[in-house]
């Protein structure tokens, strides 16, 4: 089988989904770590977002990070396209259903709803880019208030987060997206390791345990960010 044929086959598409999914999972760790800098404002009220702005400034102006940003976009694009393709294939195979519904005995509901969860995350991703990435890279909308560091002006991303998360509807949408992300990750972890051929029961149990822990902690951390701004726990 040619490589081109392999990557267009069902097995090849699942492999691409697994590898891009694990890459995006690693990105979420970095993204959560950088964004978690906002919580210094909770413990040191005089910080006023300085630690987060320093981290965001470093991420935005480091050449290696900017190159990885392009790789990240490609990762998202491939993952989304492959996900939609596999979902369409699975739906076409399920046109004739079982006489008796197996429900959760056949598969978990979040496994059967990966297409829906992924679509919710795609819509959220577009909203998230509109709120933060596009202003910081192109329009500078909402970034009129500058942040000074060593006599140099830069974007005050902390202030932009304050304004963005001052609206309840935005906070609710972000929290809903984090819940969708949690369920998406629970299935994604298990599916990725199965696709990569990990069959040892000990390793599978460990991977599933770590996957569930990750799938809870990372989305919870992301959900706390808009909620903390809106409730005045930080940025007040």
N, C-alpha and C positions, 0 to 999 in steps of 0.2 A: 504493500500500500504506500502511495506517495504521501509526503508530508502534507501537501495541500489537501489531499483526500482525508487524511487523518483528522485535521483540524476542522473539517467541515462535517465530519461524522458525529454521531450522537456522543460517543465516548470522548472524542476530541473536544467538543464543545463543553462537555462537563469538566474536562481537565482545565480548559481555559477559564471557566467559571471559578474553579477551585483555586487556581493560582492567582487570578486577579482579585478574588475575594480575600485571600490571605494577605495579599499586598495592601488592600484597602483597610483590612483589620489592623495592620501594622501602622498605617497612616493615622488611624483614629487614636492610637496611643499617643503619637506625637501631637496631634491636634488637641486632644484633651489635656495633655501636659502643659502646652503653651497657654491654652485658655484658662486653665486652673490657676494661673498666676493672678487672675482677678480677685481671688479669695484672700490675697494678702491684705487687701483693703479692709476685710472683716477683722483681722487681727491687729493691723497697724493702720489706724484711721488716717494718719498723715501720708500714707502711701499714695492715695488718690489715683490709683491705676498706674503708677509709675513702673512697677515691675512688669505688668502686662504689656504696657506700651513699649518697654525696652525689648521684650521678647518678640512682640509683633513687628517692631522695626527691624530687628535682626533677621527675622524670617522673610520679610519683604525686600530686604536689600542685599542679601547674601546670594552670590551668583549660583552656587551649588543648589541652594534651596529653590531658586527660581527655575533652574533646569528640572529639578525634581517635580516642580509644579506642573510642568508640561507632561512629564511621565504620569503624574497623578491623573491629569485630565484624560490621557489616553487609557489609563487603567479603568477609570469610571466609564468611559465610552464603550470599551470592549466588554466590560462586565454587564452593562445595561443592554447592549445589543445581543449578547449571547443569552442573557436571561430572558429577554423578550422572545428570542427565537425558540429557546427550549420550552417556554411556556406555551407558545403557539403550537409546537409539535405535540406537547403533552395533551393539550386540549383537543387537537384533531384526533388523537388516538382514543380519547375518552368520549367520543360522540355517542357511542353505544355503552351505556352504563350497566352496572350490576343490577340484577333483579332485586336483590336485597342490599340496602346500603350498609357498608361496613363501618361507616363513621370513623371514630378514632381507633377502631380495631385494625383498620387497614393502614392508616397513617395519621399523624397528628394534624390538627386543623391548620397550624402555622406552616406545616409542610405543604399542605394543599393550597395555601393562600400566599405562597411566595410571590406570585405575580401581582396580587393586590398590594402586599406589603412593599414590594419593590417600587410599584407605581406611586404609592404615597411618599416614599423616600425620594423618588425622582422629583416630584412636585415640590417637596420641601427643599431639596438641593437647589433647585432653580430659585426659590424664594431666598434661601440663605446666601446664594451668590449675589442676588439683587441687593440684599441688605448690606453686605460687607465686602465681598471681593470686587464687585464692579465699582463701588465708590472708591475703594482704596487703590485700584489700578487705573481707573479711567475718569469717572465723573467728579470725584471728590465731594459728592453731595453728602451733606451732614458732617463734613470734616473741616468746617470753617474754623472751629476752635483747634488751634495748634497745640502741640506738646513740645516743650523745649527740653533738649538734652545736650549738655555741654555746649550751650550757646547755639545749637543747631535746631531748626524747626523740623517737625515731623508730624505725621498723622496722629491725632488723638483717638485711637481706636476704642479706648475705654469710654470716652464721652459718646462715641457713636453707639456703643452697646447700651449705654444708659438711655439714650433717646429711643433706640429701636425697641427696647424691652419695657418702655413706659406704657405700651398699649397692651391691654389684657388679651385681645384676640391674637396678637403675635406670640405672646407667652403660651397661650393654649395650643396654638398650632405647633410650636416648637416642642412642647411636652408630648403632644400626640405623636409627633414624628419620632421622638425618643422612644416611646412605647413601641412603635412599629419597628424601629431599629433593633430593639431588644429581641423581639420575636424573630426578626429576620436573621439576627446573629446566632440565635439558639440553633436554628435549622442549618444555617450556613456553616457553622463550625463542624457539626456532625457530618454534613454532606461532603465538605471539603476533605476531611480526613478519610472518609470512606472512598472517595474518588481517587485519592492518592495511594490507596491500597493498604492502609493500616488496618490490619485484621486481628492483631493480637488483642485478646480481651482486656489484658492489663492496660495496654496503651490506649485502647478505645475508651475504657473507663476514665483514665486520667485525662484524656483529651476532652471528653464530654464534661467532666467536672470543671476543668479549667475554662472550657467554653461557656458553660452556664454562669460561672463567676464573672467572666469578662463581659458576657452579654447583659448582666445586671449592673455591674459597677460602672462601665463606660457610659451607657445611656443615662444612668442615674446622675452621674457627674455632669453630663451635658444638660440634663433637665434642670438641675439645680442652678445653672447659670442664669437663664432668663428669669427664673422664679426669684432668685436672690436679688436681682436688680429691682424687680417689680415690688417686692416686699420691703425694700429698703434695707436689706441686710448688708449690702455693699453699695457703694456709690452714693450714699445719702449725704 
